[in-house]
């Protein structure tokens, strides 16, 4: 996530020992830094284009990497944060490589989720934590637990079915707010978060109400956290059964 400091020694070793490195990074500064570690770094960013399906771009990435693998080269793909979180191409590339008899694996990385817990000072073990890709709340019927934390990813492109746009307007976010308002009051606090990607940066943290979310400027990289809206409810019946088991154990 953060340039240099979040790179594990093992990941660095894979980069340095590769024959070719593909970079799926959104920050040009990070790509320049990566080029200091390896002489053959190939950026995947130019394959993005407004109006072009992101899925088409991701398939092109897989083919680019696999072409070098099939040519007998040791290939390393470097991606933003954890390479397996909100990243279709790394999973697919590994799947295709293994199906064709090549060795392939993924090294875990520090994700935006990890940084969120640290920067916002929350523990998902306190009340529980649900994670949703924001559009899934609109496309499917999902059950939200308002007694725990709820993390919404990619709110900035919520409702985007074309995969060709890189943002969504207030009208799309208004639908999300309308759906969330069934479970949360409009004055409930939400936190808009983006982790730092450069050592000189600080995380971006904005606090606003749910009702303000539709008109708030958001990027695809920003994450929205909804803190708990109600206390945990005791399960009296299950507690009684647990107490009975404790007594049985004490008598055994």
N, C-alpha and C positions, 0 to 999 in steps of 0.2 A: 504493500500500500504506500508506504513512505519510502522515497528514494534511498536506496542503500541500506538503511537501518533495518528493514524488514526482510532482507534477503538472507536465507539460511546458508551456512557453509556448504551444505550438500547441494543446494540449488545453484550456488555460485560455481561449484565444481562441474555440474552438468553443463552449464553455459560455456565454461572455458574449454571443456573437452569436446564440445560438439563441433561438427564440420560446418554446419550452417545454423544460424539462430533466426527464428521468425518472431517478430515482436508485435503482439496485439496490445499495444499500450496507447492510451489516449493523450499522453503528455509527451511532447517533442523533447523536452529537457531530459526525461527519463530515457528516451531512445538514444540521445546523444551520450548519456552516461553509459548505457549498455554497449555502445560502439567502442568505448574505451576498454571494455572487457573482452571483446571479440572482433576480429577483422571482417566477418561476414554476417552482418545483422541486416535482415530484410524486413522492412516495415509492412504491416498488413493494413494500416490505416488508409492508404490510397484506394483500396477496393470499396470503401464506403462511398455512397453518393446519394444525395437527396433524391427521393422518389424511387430509388432502387431498393428492392426487398432486402432487408438485413439477412434473411435466411439464405438468399442467393449469395450474398457476400460471405457468409459463414461457410457455405459449401465450397466456395472458391478457396477459402483459407485451407480447408482440409485437403483439397486437391493439390494446392501448392506444397504443403508439407509432405504429402504422400509421394509426390513426384520425386522429391529428393530422397525420401526413404527408399523408394524402389530403385533409385540409382545407386544404392549402396552406401549412402552417407548417414552419418550420425546426426540426427536432427533434434533440436531443442526449441520448443515453443515457449515464449515468455509472455505471460498475461498479467493484467492488472489484478492485484489482490490475490485471492485464492483462485487458481486456474479452473476449479471445478464448480464455482458458484456463479450463476448467471452467465455461463460461458458454454455454449453448445459445441463449438468447434473442438476444444481440447478433448471432451468426452468422445466425440465422433471420430476424431483422428486416431485416438487410442483403440477404439472399437474396430476401425477399418484395418489398422496396422496389425492388430492381433489376429483378425480374421484372415489376413494374408500371410500369417506365419512369422511376423516380425515381433521382436521384444519391444514393449512399450509400457510406460507407467507414468503416473502423475505424482509430483511432489507437492504436498500440501503447503499452502502459504497463509500468511496473515490476511484475513478478509476484512471488509468493511464492517461486518458484524462484530468481529473481535475488537476493532477500534471503537465502535459505538459503545460497547459495554464499558471500556476503559474511559473514554472521553466524557460520557454522560453519567458515569458513576452508578450504574445499575447492575444488579445481579439477577440473571434470569432464574436463578434458583429460589429467589425470595417469593415470587408470586406466579412463576411460570411465564413462558414467552411464546407467542405465536408469530410465525413469519408468513407473509403472503406477498406474492407478486401482485401489485395493485389491480391490474386488469383482471386477474382471476376472480376478484370479488365481484366484478361486473359480469363476467362471462359465465360464472358458475354459482351455485348456491353453496355458500360456505358458512360455517357456524363460528362466530367470534365470541371469545371468552373475555368479557370486559373486566373481569377480576384480575387479569394478568396483563403483562405488557403485550402490545401488538405492534409489530414492525411491518411497515409497508414499503416494498421495494419498487422502484421505477414509477413513482407517482407522476413524475414529469411527463411520461408518455402513456398514462393510463387511458385505456379504451382504444388504443391504437391497434386496429386489426389489419392494417395494410402492411405493417413491418417496413414501410417506406418512409415514414416520418420520424424525426428525431425529437419531437416535442408534441405536447397536446395543449390545446387552449383551455381557458377557464370553463367553457361549457362542458368539456369532458370531465374536468375535475369536479364540477358542480354535481355531476351524477354520482361520483364517488362520495362526495360530502352528503348528498341526499341519502345514499345507502347507509353510510356510517351513522347518520343522525337517528336511525332507527334504534341504535344501541347506545349512543353517546349524546349528551346535550351539546348544542352548538357552541356553548361557551367552554367546553372541555378543552384543556390545554393539549396541543400537539407540538412536537419538537421536530423541526426540519434539520437534518444533520448531513454533513459531508466531512469525511476524514481528510486529514492533511496528506498530500502526495509528495510534498517537498519538505526537507528538514527545516527550512526557513518559514514554513507556513504553520498556521494554527488551524485546528478543526473549525468548520463553520457551523455554528449552532444558532438557530432562530427559534424562538418560542412565540406561538400565536394560538388563536382559538381555532377549533374545527370549522367554525363558520367563516373564518378568514382564509381557509386553505385554498378554496377555489380560485381566488384572485391573486394568490401569492405566486411570484415568479419561482418556478422550479425547473431544475435540470434533471436529466435522466440519471445522473450520478448521485443525486440527493435522496436520502432515505427519510421516511416519516415514522416517528415513534409516537404511539398513543399510550400514555401511562394508564395504570388501572383506574377504572371509573367507579368501582365499588369494592367493598372488602370481601375477602374470601368467606364463603358460607360453610359453616360446619356441617359435616355429614354425620349427624347424631347416630343414626342406625349403624353405620360402619364402625364408629368409635366404640359403640357398645359391644359389637362383635369382637373388636380387637381387645377390649378389656377382658372379655370372657376368655379369649385365647391366652392372655397374660396370666390369668388366674389358673388355667389348666396347666400352663407351663410351670408355674410356681409350685403346684401340688405334685407334679410328676417326679 
